[in-house]
Amino acid sequence: MAYEQHMYGSTASAPSLRAREPAISAMDSSFLDSDSGNVKVVVRVRKFIKREIERGARCLVKMDPASQKTTLNAPSEIDPANSRSQSRKIFEDKSFTFDKSFWSHNEADAHYAHQEDIYNSFGEEFLDHNFDGYHTCIFAYGQTGSGKSYTMMGSSEQPGLIPRTCEGLFERIESEQSSSITYNVHVSYFEVYNEHVRDLLVARTNATQYLKIRESKADGVYVQNLTDEPVKCYADVERLMRIGDINRTTASTKMNDTSSRSHAVFTIMLKQIQHDMSTDETIERCARMRLVDLAGSERAKSTEATGQRLREGGNINQSLSTLGRVIGALADPKRQRRGSSSSGKASRTRDVVPYRDSVLTWLLKDSLGGNSKTAMVACIAPSDYDETLSTLRYADQAKRIRTRATVNQDAVTAAERDAKILSMQETIRTLQNNLNAAATRKREDFDRQATELEDYQKQVQAMQRLMEETRQVSECKIRALTNEVEELRPLNETLEREISSLRRHLGLVVGELKNPIRLPIAKSEPDSGVEMEGDKENVPVEEYEEDEDEGYHDGKDEVTHEVHTRANDILKDLALFRKKMADDRSRFGVRGPLGETQGN
């Protein structure tokens, strides 16, 4: 047990604002000082699971706690989990050396590593870096079902690296409370699912909302509109982690009953503000810790995934493949030598790292090859030779990556602070003047518009009154004309009757003039009709005609004159009537019986 404590002792130090140099334990000083610029790589092997026990699998992994050496033995021909008879591949024993090798396969062994041992030996160191002002990143990699989520999140009985780190963070903040130091902690949680970013702290809806990725010189690569929750204690962090775990995408496959179908990124932002009263200097440090639980690499033949699960596995493998190419490019020794010396444009073109080929690598750009201290936890299965060998090679390549972590600190003296305050006051004054001028212009424009609107309203009201008066006058005229028409209606009827009588009389007169009635005068009464006819024939024509016009010719001139006089009077009356009718028609229009009369 003493040996176990020696191997996994705590490396935590007091917060960096209290101590300029972290107090590092001598037992692990070689681990921390081995290569501070390289990515730290640790490997952890899990226990047998039920499926492996049932098929009689054998453990192929051995770890030496003294040298941190991990050996992968070649499977035997009788091993049911790794049948060599079905493949022509040559199996060999492979050995790798990492910064730490955690044996979590058999609890009976003396060097068995619990969840607490991993945090004490590895997580506390990176918490120290955060208090020192460095950005940090820890990500777990491995095949599906190799124990990544258990290592990072753990369970309620055995919390993983993320819960222990958050709890340790607030324990330090509470133990180091001081009036001169102020701590601010913010938390965010998102997943990369099928090459899309989704906020895990927002409740799921029917229409999934994906977030966009942006990049700036000041903030680097960041997720736009991502929820950034301020937290005051570990209970707040635990609540947010529970919400995120519920919203995270998981599914069951043949290799894992609760397989993660997305890459989860839990981010902690720590801001420390210290004010030194003796020098009147303010120090501000900002540190970001990214804890990444990658989805496991998987083979469709092993998982027997179809449909949506198959597409998810393809996207997972694609992003992990891009991550492998990025790690390979960053671990290239030629590139590192070129990076330390000056190089031309053509050389820089060949050294382009494919960060943008995947959303995952783009988000981890600063963590992999920028301003960050990064660690990788390679989780391996004890009985799968091919997948375990692939993971170990992946981890062995990652430990060659060098990062350029710097302290994110701003130290401001009293003079600088006063100058900044004056500059900010001047800026505020200028902005206030601009704001006041804009407000004045806006108020003047508003007053002008209000005046114009009032004038328009007055004009509209005047036009409405004028229209109302015009309507009333028109109604009065219509009523007057209607009354006049009603008064003229009896006269019109009387005139119509007179006109009808005059027309009949005139028709009789005209007919009489055209066809006068001539009455012959008989001189003697004939005895018989025959004689009368004979007598008539014997009368001379001239005499008959003369006698025929006698009696009528005498009064013809008087009658004709009288008829002409009466006809002229009637025509005059008709002309006067027509004139009045035309005048009424021009004034009132044609309506009712007048129109019919005029038409006749």
ZAMARGU-4260 file (C-alpha; in steps of 0.2 Angstrom, whole numbers, plus 5000, padded with zeros to 4 digits):
<rodrens>
0) 5000/5000/5000 | 5014/5012/5003 | 5021/5008/4986 | 5004/5012/4979 | 5004/5029/4988
5) 5021/5033/4982 | 5017/5030/4964 | 5001/5040/4964 | 5004/5054/4976 | 4997/5071/4974
10) 5006/5084/4964 | 4994/5098/4969 | 5002/5115/4975 | 4995/5130/4983 | 4986/5143/4971
15) 4998/5152/4960 | 4993/5169/4966 | 4999/5165/4983 | 5015/5156/4978 | 5026/5161/4963
20) 5032/5144/4960 | 5021/5128/4963 | 5027/5117/4977 | 5029/5101/4967 | 5032/5084/4976
25) 5049/5077/4974 | 5042/5060/4970 | 5034/5066/4954 | 5046/5080/4949 | 5053/5069/4935
30) 5036/5067/4928 | 5033/5086/4928 | 5050/5092/4923 | 5053/5078/4909 | 5047/5089/4895
35) 5036/5104/4900 | 5033/5108/4882 | 5026/5091/4876 | 5009/5084/4877 | 5007/5073/4892
40) 5001/5055/4887 | 4995/5043/4900 | 4987/5026/4896 | 4974/5016/4906 | 4969/4998/4904
45) 4951/4993/4911 | 4944/4977/4918 | 4936/4963/4909 | 4918/4966/4905 | 4904/4953/4905
50) 4905/4950/4886 | 4924/4946/4887 | 4923/4935/4903 | 4909/4925/4894 | 4920/4922/4879
55) 4935/4918/4889 | 4946/4932/4884 | 4964/4934/4890 | 4973/4950/4895 | 4986/4955/4883
60) 4992/4970/4892 | 5006/4972/4905 | 5012/4987/4914 | 5028/4990/4923 | 5024/5004/4937
65) 5043/5007/4939 | 5047/5011/4921 | 5030/5016/4916 | 5032/5004/4902 | 5016/4996/4893
70) 5018/4980/4884 | 5005/4972/4872 | 5008/4954/4870 | 5004/4944/4854 | 4988/4934/4856
75) 4989/4915/4856 | 4981/4904/4843 | 4969/4897/4856 | 4963/4914/4862 | 4945/4915/4857
80) 4945/4934/4857 | 4960/4935/4845 | 4959/4920/4833 | 4975/4920/4823 | 4969/4906/4812
85) 4958/4917/4803 | 4971/4930/4798 | 4988/4929/4790 | 4994/4945/4800 | 5010/4943/4810
90) 5007/4946/4828 | 5022/4953/4838 | 5024/4959/4856 | 5024/4978/4856 | 5031/4989/4870
95) 5028/5008/4873 | 5033/5020/4887 | 5022/5034/4892 | 5022/5048/4905 | 5010/5037/4916
100) 5003/5019/4915 | 4988/5016/4925 | 4984/4998/4929 | 4965/4997/4932 | 4963/4979/4927
105) 4964/4969/4943 | 4960/4976/4960 | 4970/4963/4969 | 4986/4969/4961 | 4996/4981/4972
110) 4998/4994/4958 | 4980/4995/4954 | 4974/5013/4950 | 4958/5019/4956 | 4948/5035/4950
115) 4956/5045/4964 | 4973/5039/4961 | 4972/5045/4943 | 4966/5062/4948 | 4979/5064/4962
120) 4993/5059/4950 | 4987/5068/4935 | 4972/5080/4937 | 4979/5090/4951 | 4994/5095/4941
125) 4984/5103/4928 | 4973/5111/4941 | 4990/5119/4946 | 4993/5125/4929 | 4976/5133/4928
130) 4980/5143/4944 | 4996/5148/4937 | 4987/5156/4922 | 4989/5142/4909 | 4976/5136/4897
135) 4975/5117/4899 | 4966/5102/4890 | 4964/5084/4894 | 4956/5073/4882 | 4952/5054/4882
140) 4955/5043/4867 | 4951/5025/4863 | 4940/5012/4855 | 4922/5011/4859 | 4919/5003/4876
145) 4937/5006/4882 | 4932/5016/4897 | 4934/5034/4891 | 4918/5041/4898 | 4921/5031/4915
150) 4938/5039/4916 | 4932/5057/4912 | 4915/5057/4921 | 4915/5041/4931 | 4899/5036/4941
155) 4890/5042/4957 | 4901/5031/4968 | 4917/5033/4958 | 4918/5051/4951 | 4929/5054/4936
160) 4942/5067/4931 | 4930/5081/4927 | 4920/5080/4944 | 4935/5079/4954 | 4944/5093/4945
165) 4928/5104/4948 | 4927/5099/4966 | 4946/5102/4969 | 4944/5119/4960 | 4931/5126/4972
170) 4940/5118/4987 | 4955/5128/4983 | 4945/5144/4981 | 4936/5142/4997 | 4952/5137/5007
175) 4962/5152/4999 | 4949/5166/5002 | 4957/5183/5003 | 4951/5201/5002 | 4965/5204/4989
180) 4960/5190/4977 | 4944/5188/4968 | 4939/5172/4958 | 4926/5170/4944 | 4922/5153/4937
185) 4911/5150/4921 | 4906/5133/4914 | 4900/5128/4896 | 4896/5111/4890 | 4893/5106/4871
190) 4895/5091/4860 | 4901/5088/4842 | 4888/5076/4834 | 4889/5072/4816 | 4901/5087/4813
195) 4888/5099/4821 | 4890/5108/4838 | 4875/5107/4850 | 4874/5116/4867 | 4871/5103/4880
200) 4865/5115/4893 | 4850/5120/4883 | 4835/5108/4883 | 4832/5098/4867 | 4818/5103/4856
205) 4810/5095/4840 | 4820/5107/4829 | 4838/5104/4834 | 4848/5120/4834 | 4866/5119/4830
210) 4879/5132/4834 | 4892/5140/4822 | 4910/5141/4825 | 4920/5157/4824 | 4938/5162/4825
215) 4945/5179/4830 | 4963/5185/4834 | 4958/5189/4852 | 4948/5174/4857 | 4954/5161/4845
220) 4942/5147/4839 | 4926/5149/4849 | 4907/5143/4848 | 4895/5157/4844 | 4880/5159/4856
225) 4886/5145/4867 | 4879/5145/4885 | 4892/5152/4898 | 4885/5149/4915 | 4893/5157/4930
230) 4895/5145/4945 | 4898/5149/4963 | 4900/5131/4970 | 4903/5113/4965 | 4884/5110/4967
235) 4881/5122/4953 | 4894/5113/4942 | 4886/5096/4947 | 4869/5102/4942 | 4875/5108/4925
240) 4885/5092/4922 | 4869/5082/4925 | 4859/5092/4913 | 4873/5090/4900 | 4874/5071/4902
245) 4855/5069/4900 | 4856/5079/4884 | 4871/5070/4877 | 4868/5058/4862 | 4871/5040/4867
250) 4865/5023/4860 | 4867/5005/4862 | 4879/4995/4850 | 4885/4977/4850 | 4902/4983/4858
255) 4895/4995/4871 | 4877/4996/4878 | 4879/5015/4882 | 4890/5020/4868 | 4894/5039/4866
260) 4889/5045/4849 | 4897/5062/4850 | 4912/5071/4856 | 4908/5080/4873 | 4918/5096/4878
265) 4917/5102/4896 | 4925/5119/4898 | 4930/5128/4914 | 4935/5147/4913 | 4944/5153/4929
270) 4948/5171/4931 | 4959/5177/4946 | 4960/5196/4950 | 4973/5200/4963 | 4976/5218/4970
275) 4993/5221/4979 | 4990/5235/4991 | 5009/5239/4994 | 5013/5242/4975 | 4995/5246/4970
280) 4996/5234/4956 | 4982/5223/4949 | 4986/5206/4942 | 4972/5197/4931 | 4974/5179/4926
285) 4963/5170/4914 | 4964/5151/4912 | 4953/5139/4902 | 4952/5120/4906 | 4945/5109/4892
290) 4940/5092/4897 | 4936/5082/4882 | 4927/5065/4881 | 4930/5058/4863 | 4918/5046/4855
295) 4926/5029/4853 | 4933/5023/4836 | 4923/5008/4830 | 4923/4996/4816 | 4906/4993/4808
300) 4910/4974/4807 | 4912/4973/4826 | 4898/4984/4831 | 4886/4978/4818 | 4879/4995/4816
305) 4866/5000/4803 | 4856/5015/4798 | 4858/5030/4809 | 4871/5021/4820 | 4882/5017/4805
310) 4881/5035/4799 | 4886/5041/4817 | 4901/5029/4817 | 4907/5035/4800 | 4907/5053/4806
315) 4916/5048/4822 | 4929/5039/4813 | 4931/5053/4801 | 4934/5066/4815 | 4946/5054/4824
320) 4955/5051/4808 | 4957/5070/4805 | 4963/5071/4823 | 4976/5058/4819 | 4982/5067/4804
325) 4983/5083/4814 | 4993/5074/4828 | 5004/5066/4815 | 5008/5083/4807 | 5011/5092/4824
330) 5022/5077/4829 | 5033/5077/4814 | 5051/5081/4819 | 5055/5089/4803 | 5041/5101/4806
335) 5047/5105/4823 | 5065/5108/4817 | 5058/5120/4804 | 5047/5128/4817 | 5062/5132/4828
340) 5071/5140/4813 | 5066/5153/4800 | 5058/5145/4784 | 5052/5152/4768 | 5034/5153/4761
345) 5035/5136/4752 | 5040/5127/4767 | 5026/5135/4777 | 5014/5129/4764 | 5019/5111/4766
350) 5018/5113/4785 | 4999/5117/4785 | 4990/5107/4798 | 4973/5101/4793 | 4963/5108/4808
355) 4948/5114/4797 | 4945/5096/4790 | 4935/5092/4805 | 4925/5102/4818 | 4933/5093/4832
360) 4951/5097/4827 | 4946/5115/4823 | 4939/5117/4841 | 4955/5109/4848 | 4967/5119/4838
365) 4974/5129/4852 | 4974/5114/4864 | 4984/5103/4851 | 4996/5115/4844 | 4994/5132/4852
370) 4994/5141/4869 | 4989/5126/4880 | 4996/5113/4891 | 4988/5097/4885 | 4987/5079/4891
375) 4980/5063/4883 | 4972/5049/4892 | 4973/5033/4881 | 4960/5020/4886 | 4963/5003/4880
380) 4954/4986/4881 | 4964/4972/4889 | 4960/4958/4876 | 4958/4967/4859 | 4975/4966/4850
385) 4971/4976/4834 | 4962/4991/4842 | 4973/4992/4857 | 4989/4992/4846 | 4981/5006/4836
390) 4977/5016/4851 | 4995/5014/4858 | 5002/5020/4842 | 4991/5034/4842 | 4996/5039/4859
395) 5014/5036/4856 | 5013/5049/4841 | 5004/5062/4852 | 5017/5063/4865 | 5029/5070/4852
400) 5019/5085/4850 | 5026/5101/4857 | 5014/5115/4863 | 5019/5134/4867 | 5009/5137/4883
405) 5011/5155/4890 | 5004/5163/4906 | 4988/5172/4902 | 4991/5187/4914 | 4989/5205/4913
410) 4999/5215/4927 | 4993/5233/4928 | 5002/5246/4939 | 4994/5261/4947 | 5000/5273/4934
415) 4995/5262/4920 | 4978/5259/4928 | 4976/5278/4931 | 4981/5281/4912 | 4968/5267/4907
420) 4955/5275/4918 | 4958/5292/4911 | 4958/5285/4893 | 4942/5276/4897 | 4934/5291/4905
425) 4939/5301/4889 | 4931/5288/4879 | 4916/5287/4889 | 4915/5306/4888 | 4916/5306/4870
430) 4903/5292/4868 | 4892/5302/4880 | 4894/5318/4869 | 4890/5308/4853 | 4876/5300/4862
435) 4869/5317/4868 | 4871/5324/4851 | 4863/5309/4843 | 4849/5311/4856 | 4847/5329/4852
440) 4846/5326/4833 | 4834/5312/4836 | 4824/5324/4848 | 4824/5338/4835 | 4819/5326/4821
445) 4805/5319/4832 | 4799/5337/4836 | 4800/5341/4817 | 4791/5325/4813 | 4778/5329/4826
450) 4775/5346/4820 | 4773/5340/4802 | 4761/5326/4808 | 4751/5339/4818 | 4750/5350/4802
455) 4745/5335/4792 | 4732/5331/4805 | 4725/5349/4804 | 4724/5348/4785 | 4715/5332/4786
460) 4703/5338/4799 | 4700/5354/4788 | 4697/5343/4773 | 4685/5332/4782 | 4675/5347/4788
465) 4675/5354/4771 | 4669/5337/4764 | 4655/5337/4778 | 4649/5354/4773 | 4649/5350/4755
470) 4639/5334/4759 | 4627/5344/4769 | 4625/5357/4755 | 4622/5344/4743 | 4609/5335/4753
475) 4600/5352/4755 | 4600/5355/4736 | 4594/5337/4733 | 4580/5339/4746 | 4575/5356/4738
480) 4575/5349/4720 | 4566/5334/4726 | 4552/5345/4734 | 4552/5356/4718 | 4550/5340/4707
485) 4536/5334/4718 | 4527/5351/4716 | 4529/5351/4698 | 4523/5333/4696 | 4504/5337/4696
490) 4507/5351/4684 | 4517/5339/4673 | 4502/5327/4673 | 4490/5341/4669 | 4501/5346/4654
495) 4502/5329/4649 | 4484/5327/4648 | 4482/5343/4639 | 4495/5339/4627 | 4487/5322/4624
500) 4470/5331/4620 | 4478/5344/4609 | 4487/5330/4599 | 4470/5321/4597 | 4462/5338/4592
505) 4476/5342/4580 | 4475/5325/4572 | 4457/5328/4569 | 4460/5345/4562 | 4474/5339/4551
510) 4464/5325/4545 | 4449/5337/4541 | 4461/5348/4531 | 4468/5334/4521 | 4451/5325/4518
515) 4437/5338/4520 | 4419/5331/4520 | 4410/5337/4505 | 4391/5337/4505 | 4383/5338/4487
520) 4366/5348/4486 | 4352/5339/4477 | 4340/5350/4466 | 4326/5337/4464 | 4322/5321/4472
525) 4323/5307/4459 | 4309/5295/4457 | 4320/5281/4457 | 4338/5277/4458 | 4339/5273/4439
530) 4332/5289/4434 | 4343/5298/4446 | 4358/5291/4439 | 4353/5296/4422 | 4349/5313/4427
535) 4366/5314/4435 | 4375/5308/4420 | 4366/5322/4409 | 4372/5336/4421 | 4387/5345/4414
540) 4403/5343/4424 | 4406/5361/4426 | 4389/5364/4433 | 4390/5349/4445 | 4407/5355/4451
545) 4401/5372/4453 | 4386/5367/4462 | 4396/5355/4473 | 4407/5369/4480 | 4393/5380/4483
550) 4389/5383/4501 | 4406/5377/4507 | 4416/5389/4498 | 4408/5404/4506 | 4414/5399/4524
555) 4430/5391/4519 | 4441/5406/4522 | 4434/5409/4539 | 4436/5392/4545 | 4453/5390/4538
560) 4459/5406/4546 | 4451/5400/4563 | 4460/5383/4562 | 4476/5391/4558 | 4475/5403/4572
565) 4471/5389/4584 | 4485/5379/4577 | 4498/5393/4579 | 4492/5396/4597 | 4495/5377/4600
570) 4512/5377/4592 | 4517/5392/4602 | 4511/5384/4618 | 4521/5368/4613 | 4537/5378/4610
575) 4535/5386/4627 | 4532/5370/4635 | 4547/5362/4626 | 4558/5376/4631 | 4553/5374/4650
580) 4555/5355/4648 | 4573/5358/4641 | 4577/5370/4655 | 4570/5358/4668 | 4580/5344/4660
585) 4596/5354/4660 | 4593/5358/4679 | 4587/5342/4686 | 4590/5329/4673 | 4577/5317/4666
590) 4568/5307/4680 | 4550/5299/4681 | 4536/5304/4670 | 4545/5319/4663 | 4558/5308/4655
595) 4544/5298/4647 | 4535/5313/4641 | 4551/5321/4634 | 4554/5305/4625 | 4537/5305/4617
</rodrens>
